[in-house]
Amino acid sequence: MKQKLDSTREGFGRGLLKAGANKNVVSVNADLSESCRTVDFKNKYPERFVEVGVAEQNLMGVAAGLALAGKIPFISSFACFSPARNWDQLRISVCYSNLNVKIVGSHAGLITGEDGASHQALEDIAITRCLPNMTVIVPCDAVEAEKAAIEAAKINGPVYIRVGRLKIPVITKENSRFELGKANVLRKGKDVAIVACGEMVYKALLAARLLEKENISASVVNCHTIKPIDKNLIRIAKEVKAIATAEDHQITGGLGSAVSELLSENYPVPVVRVGVKDTFGESGKPEELLKKYGLTENDIAKAAKKAIMMKNGKL
């Protein structure tokens, strides 16, 4: 059976449209409604669609004002512009006041591809999860991105949702469990656990199959909520005593850091992180970039084996 492909930005667009059943939901944009897939919301609810133009700081400020007026604004732009360019407004206007603003950063990660380093946001998880009051979500596929938008509209407070434009495999179902702050175990294993987010969850599943050929049993955990991190990961660490993490993001400050922080304080086990290693990306085809920067299923399998060796005292 051929794998269904869809982008997480498309899933977000569908979720925003459904969330729009709540008349307080407003879409605020910075001249990227087509790219960020808010155009369907615009067509159905034009009176609740706001266009500020290429002015990302103003984008965040307008959203803060709407939240103070009782609305639920979703602001959408490329992640390299929002939450990057307007981080000051996010910190002070939104998070400091704990306002009900939802930030959607699209075109994140190396899989943005040919747009190159300037547009491949690789730091957005780090700069959002460090802010007080913030919830950070990285959906693994389009179905989960749709659910993330719907759930974000229901909770009070700042939320960041990271999405991308590349069509990636859909690995969850409409009836799959999605609860903010609760990771999903997609595969059970006893030797090592691979904790991943975004499109790297699919890569983690492929890595687990590679490991199975070597008689290594790997759990795969979809950690769609980076903050708050699921403390159930402590139990998983106790079961396998070796962890690998995988993310299309800087190796510093993202999922791997969040998992390492949680486990180091509660149940220290070897953690080997797969991510972009303190460098910027470049223009290229997504799969070629993932290979060059060490974010393939083979790299994840290698990291998992290293964690097992560390667990067994062989490294």
C-alpha positions as CSV (number, residue, x, y, z in Angstrom):
1,M,0.0,0.0,0.0
2,K,1.4,3.4,-1.0
3,Q,2.2,5.7,1.9
4,K,-0.1,8.8,2.0
5,L,1.9,12.1,1.9
6,D,0.7,15.5,3.2
7,S,2.3,18.5,4.7
8,T,1.9,19.6,8.3
9,R,1.1,23.2,7.1
10,E,-1.9,21.7,5.2
11,G,-3.0,19.9,8.4
12,F,-2.8,23.1,10.3
13,G,-4.9,24.9,7.8
14,R,-7.6,22.3,8.1
15,G,-7.4,22.5,11.9
16,L,-7.7,26.3,11.9
17,L,-10.7,26.1,9.7
18,K,-12.4,23.7,12.2
19,A,-11.3,25.8,15.2
20,G,-13.0,28.7,13.4
21,A,-16.3,27.3,14.6
22,N,-15.5,29.3,17.7
23,K,-16.3,32.9,16.8
24,N,-13.5,34.2,18.9
25,V,-10.8,32.5,16.7
26,V,-9.1,35.1,14.5
27,S,-6.4,34.5,11.8
28,V,-3.6,37.2,11.7
29,N,-1.2,37.1,8.8
30,A,2.0,38.6,7.5
31,D,1.4,38.4,3.7
32,L,1.8,34.6,3.6
33,S,-1.7,33.2,3.8
34,E,-1.2,31.0,0.8
35,S,2.1,29.6,2.1
36,C,0.9,29.1,5.6
37,R,-2.4,27.7,4.5
38,T,-4.7,30.1,6.2
39,V,-6.4,31.0,2.9
40,D,-9.3,28.7,3.5
41,F,-10.0,30.4,6.8
42,K,-9.8,33.7,4.9
43,N,-12.4,32.6,2.4
44,K,-14.8,31.2,5.0
45,Y,-14.4,33.8,7.7
46,P,-13.2,37.0,5.9
47,E,-14.4,39.2,8.8
48,R,-12.0,37.4,11.2
49,F,-9.0,37.4,8.9
50,V,-6.4,40.2,9.5
51,E,-3.6,41.0,7.1
52,V,-0.8,43.2,8.6
53,G,1.7,42.8,5.7
54,V,5.4,42.1,6.0
55,A,5.6,43.4,9.6
56,E,6.2,40.5,12.0
57,Q,6.7,42.6,15.1
58,N,3.4,44.3,14.4
59,L,1.9,40.8,13.7
60,M,2.7,39.8,17.3
61,G,1.5,43.1,18.7
62,V,-1.8,43.0,16.9
63,A,-2.3,39.5,18.2
64,A,-1.6,40.6,21.8
65,G,-4.2,43.3,21.5
66,L,-6.8,40.9,20.1
67,A,-6.1,38.5,23.0
68,L,-6.7,41.3,25.5
69,A,-10.0,41.9,23.8
70,G,-11.0,38.3,24.4
71,K,-10.2,36.9,20.9
72,I,-8.1,33.8,20.2
73,P,-5.6,34.9,17.6
74,F,-3.6,32.5,15.5
75,I,-0.7,34.3,13.9
76,S,1.0,32.6,10.9
77,S,4.3,33.2,9.2
78,F,7.6,31.4,8.3
79,A,9.3,30.3,11.5
80,C,12.4,32.2,10.6
81,F,10.3,35.4,10.9
82,S,7.9,34.4,13.6
83,P,8.9,33.6,16.4
84,A,12.4,34.6,15.3
85,R,12.2,38.2,14.2
86,N,9.5,39.1,16.7
87,W,10.8,37.2,19.7
88,D,11.0,40.4,21.8
89,Q,7.3,41.0,21.3
90,L,6.6,37.3,22.0
91,R,8.5,37.5,25.2
92,I,7.1,40.8,26.6
93,S,3.7,41.4,24.9
94,V,2.5,37.8,24.9
95,C,4.4,35.5,27.3
96,Y,5.0,38.0,30.1
97,S,1.3,38.8,30.2
98,N,0.4,35.1,29.6
99,L,-1.9,36.1,26.7
100,N,-4.0,33.7,24.7
101,V,-2.0,33.9,21.4
102,K,-1.2,31.0,19.1
103,I,1.9,31.2,17.1
104,V,2.3,29.0,14.0
105,G,5.8,28.9,12.5
106,S,5.9,27.3,9.0
107,H,8.7,26.2,6.8
108,A,10.8,25.0,9.7
109,G,13.8,22.7,9.5
110,L,16.2,21.4,6.9
111,I,13.2,20.0,5.0
112,T,12.4,23.5,3.9
113,G,15.1,22.6,1.3
114,E,16.0,24.9,-1.5
115,D,15.1,28.1,0.3
116,G,18.4,27.8,2.1
117,A,19.8,28.7,5.5
118,S,18.0,32.1,5.9
119,H,14.6,30.3,5.7
120,Q,15.4,27.0,7.4
121,A,14.4,27.7,11.0
122,L,16.5,25.5,13.2
123,E,16.3,27.4,16.4
124,D,12.6,28.0,16.9
125,I,11.9,25.2,19.4
126,A,14.7,26.4,21.6
127,I,13.7,30.1,21.6
128,T,10.0,29.2,22.4
129,R,10.4,26.5,25.0
130,C,12.7,28.7,27.1
131,L,9.8,31.2,27.6
132,P,7.6,31.0,30.6
133,N,3.9,30.2,30.1
134,M,4.6,28.8,26.6
135,T,3.4,25.4,25.2
136,V,5.4,24.1,22.3
137,I,4.0,21.5,19.8
138,V,5.8,19.8,16.9
139,P,3.3,17.6,15.1
140,C,4.6,14.5,13.4
141,D,2.2,14.6,10.4
142,A,-0.7,16.4,8.8
143,V,-3.3,14.6,10.9
144,E,-1.6,15.6,14.1
145,A,-1.1,19.2,12.9
146,E,-4.8,19.5,12.4
147,K,-5.5,18.2,15.9
148,A,-2.8,20.5,17.3
149,A,-4.6,23.6,16.0
150,I,-7.9,22.5,17.4
151,E,-6.5,21.7,20.8
152,A,-4.4,24.9,20.9
153,A,-7.6,26.9,20.5
154,K,-9.1,25.2,23.5
155,I,-6.4,26.0,26.1
156,N,-5.6,29.4,27.5
157,G,-2.2,30.8,27.1
158,P,0.6,31.1,24.5
159,V,1.1,28.1,22.2
160,Y,3.7,27.6,19.5
161,I,3.0,25.1,16.7
162,R,5.9,24.2,14.3
163,V,4.9,23.0,10.8
164,G,6.5,22.5,7.4
165,R,5.8,22.7,3.7
166,L,7.2,19.3,2.6
167,K,4.8,16.5,2.0
168,I,5.7,13.8,4.5
169,P,4.2,10.4,5.3
170,V,1.0,10.4,7.4
171,I,1.6,7.9,10.2
172,T,-1.2,8.7,12.6
173,K,-5.0,8.2,12.2
174,E,-8.0,10.4,12.8
175,N,-8.8,8.4,16.0
176,S,-5.2,8.3,17.3
177,R,-4.8,9.7,20.8
178,F,-3.6,13.3,20.8
179,E,-3.3,14.9,24.2
180,L,-1.1,18.0,24.8
181,G,1.8,17.1,27.1
182,K,1.4,13.3,26.5
183,A,3.8,11.5,24.2
184,N,2.6,8.5,22.2
185,V,4.5,5.2,22.1
186,L,4.2,4.1,18.5
187,R,6.3,1.0,18.9
188,K,7.3,-1.0,22.0
189,G,10.9,-2.3,22.5
190,K,13.1,-3.4,25.3
191,D,16.7,-2.4,24.3
192,V,16.4,1.3,23.5
193,A,13.8,4.0,23.0
194,I,13.9,6.5,20.2
195,V,12.2,9.8,21.1
196,A,11.4,12.0,18.1
197,C,9.3,14.9,16.9
198,G,8.1,16.2,13.6
199,E,9.0,14.4,10.4
200,M,11.7,12.6,12.3
201,V,9.1,10.4,13.9
202,Y,8.7,8.6,10.6
203,K,12.5,8.3,10.3
204,A,12.6,6.9,13.8
205,L,10.1,4.2,12.8
206,L,12.4,3.3,9.8
207,A,15.4,3.2,12.1
208,A,13.6,0.8,14.4
209,R,13.1,-1.5,11.5
210,L,16.8,-1.3,10.6
211,L,17.7,-2.2,14.2
212,E,15.2,-5.1,14.2
213,K,17.3,-6.7,11.4
214,E,20.2,-6.6,13.9
215,N,18.1,-8.2,16.7
216,I,17.8,-4.9,18.5
217,S,14.4,-4.1,19.9
218,A,13.6,-0.4,19.9
219,S,10.6,1.6,21.2
220,V,9.6,4.7,19.1
221,V,8.1,7.6,21.0
222,N,6.3,10.4,19.2
223,C,7.0,13.4,21.5
224,H,4.8,16.0,19.8
225,T,4.7,18.3,22.8
226,I,8.2,19.6,23.7
227,K,6.9,21.8,26.5
228,P,5.5,20.6,28.8
229,I,7.6,17.5,28.3
230,D,5.9,14.3,29.2
231,K,7.2,12.9,32.5
232,N,6.2,9.5,31.4
233,L,9.5,9.4,29.6
234,I,11.1,8.7,33.0
235,R,9.2,5.4,33.1
236,I,10.3,4.6,29.6
237,A,13.9,5.3,30.5
238,K,13.6,3.0,33.5
239,E,12.4,0.2,31.1
240,V,15.1,0.5,28.4
241,K,17.9,2.4,30.1
242,A,19.1,3.9,26.8
243,I,17.6,6.8,24.8
244,A,18.2,8.3,21.3
245,T,16.4,11.5,20.3
246,A,15.8,12.8,16.8
247,E,14.8,16.3,15.6
248,D,15.1,18.5,12.5
249,H,16.5,21.3,14.7
250,Q,19.7,22.5,16.3
251,I,21.0,19.8,18.6
252,T,21.1,22.4,21.4
253,G,17.9,23.6,23.0
254,G,15.3,21.4,21.3
255,L,13.8,18.0,21.9
256,G,17.1,16.3,22.8
257,S,17.9,19.0,25.4
258,A,14.4,18.8,26.9
259,V,14.6,15.0,27.2
260,S,18.2,15.2,28.6
261,E,17.1,17.8,31.2
262,L,14.2,15.7,32.4
263,L,16.1,12.4,32.7
264,S,19.3,13.9,34.2
265,E,17.3,15.2,37.1
266,N,15.1,12.1,37.6
267,Y,16.6,9.0,36.1
268,P,20.0,9.5,34.4
269,V,20.5,7.1,31.4
270,P,22.6,7.5,28.3
271,V,21.0,9.9,25.8
272,V,22.4,10.3,22.3
273,R,21.0,13.1,20.3
274,V,20.4,13.3,16.5
275,G,20.0,16.9,15.2
276,V,21.8,19.7,13.4
277,K,25.2,20.1,15.1
278,D,25.7,23.8,15.7
279,T,25.7,24.9,12.1
280,F,23.4,26.6,9.6
281,G,21.8,24.7,6.7
282,E,22.1,25.4,3.0
283,S,20.1,25.2,-0.2
284,G,19.4,21.7,-1.4
285,K,16.8,19.0,-1.8
286,P,15.4,18.0,1.6
287,E,16.5,14.4,1.6
288,E,20.0,15.4,0.5
289,L,20.2,17.9,3.3
290,L,19.0,15.4,5.9
291,K,21.7,13.0,4.7
292,K,24.5,15.6,4.7
293,Y,23.6,16.8,8.2
294,G,23.2,13.4,9.7
295,L,19.4,13.2,10.1
296,T,18.5,10.0,8.3
297,E,17.1,6.7,9.7
298,N,20.6,5.3,9.5
299,D,21.9,8.1,11.7
300,I,19.2,7.5,14.2
301,A,19.9,3.7,14.2
302,K,23.6,4.5,14.8
303,A,22.7,6.8,17.7
304,A,20.5,4.1,19.2
305,K,23.3,1.6,19.1
306,K,25.7,4.0,20.7
307,A,23.2,4.6,23.5
308,I,23.0,0.8,24.0
309,M,26.8,0.5,24.1
310,M,27.0,3.3,26.7
311,K,24.3,1.5,28.7
312,N,26.4,-1.7,28.6
313,G,29.6,0.1,29.6
314,K,31.2,-0.5,26.2
315,L,31.8,3.2,25.6
